[in-house]
Amino acid sequence: MTAGQEKFFPVSWEQFHRDARALAWRLAGQGPFDTLVAVTRGGLVPAAIVARELNLRIVETVSVSSYAGDATAPETEQGGVEILKPIAADILAARGAGVLVVDDLVDTGATLRRLRELLPRAHYATVYAKPAGRPLVDTFVTEVSQDTWINFPWDLGLAFQPPIGRG
């Protein structure tokens, strides 16, 4: 989470599944797509749902690291973009033609900016978008404010949540 982020948006598994299916509905008329590239790790879950809904059988991954942190707060600050596992050579050679790239969220846009350099002809889709990254995504479902941290279901455990109005 970058400095100044104070809002939290917890997302349940059920809500995330509904939102990922809504993304698939929006994408249904956008293709045709023959390949889906999931941006790992966050894009794995929505990519599986979208691939199923759009009947895409070729699913590739690109492993990107753009968050840094320490032992007490790992992956909470946006850092430099590093590609840890590249995209398959044939997809790169086609510059993304017929490719749908799926991620959970576009935040600052750093990850998608880097991927657009590699796959300029691909269609980019995320479940959630923040204003700074929104211009880099072609299709998304829900926009949240830049100062909001999305708590994805795979990052959460069951715990008490204090009321919003509690001061």
Secondary structure as GFF3:
##gff-version 3
##sequence-region A 1 167
A	DSSP	beta_strand	7	10	.	.	.	ID=ss1
A	DSSP	alpha_helix	13	27	.	.	.	ID=ss2
A	DSSP	beta_strand	35	40	.	.	.	ID=ss3
A	DSSP	alpha_helix	44	53	.	.	.	ID=ss4
A	DSSP	beta_strand	59	68	.	.	.	ID=ss5
A	DSSP	beta_strand	77	85	.	.	.	ID=ss6
A	DSSP	alpha_helix	89	93	.	.	.	ID=ss7
A	DSSP	beta_strand	99	106	.	.	.	ID=ss8
A	DSSP	alpha_helix	110	118	.	.	.	ID=ss9
A	DSSP	beta_strand	123	129	.	.	.	ID=ss10
A	DSSP	three_ten_helix	134	136	.	.	.	ID=ss11
A	DSSP	beta_strand	139	143	.	.	.	ID=ss12
A	DSSP	beta_strand	148	151	.	.	.	ID=ss13
A	DSSP	three_ten_helix	153	155	.	.	.	ID=ss14
###
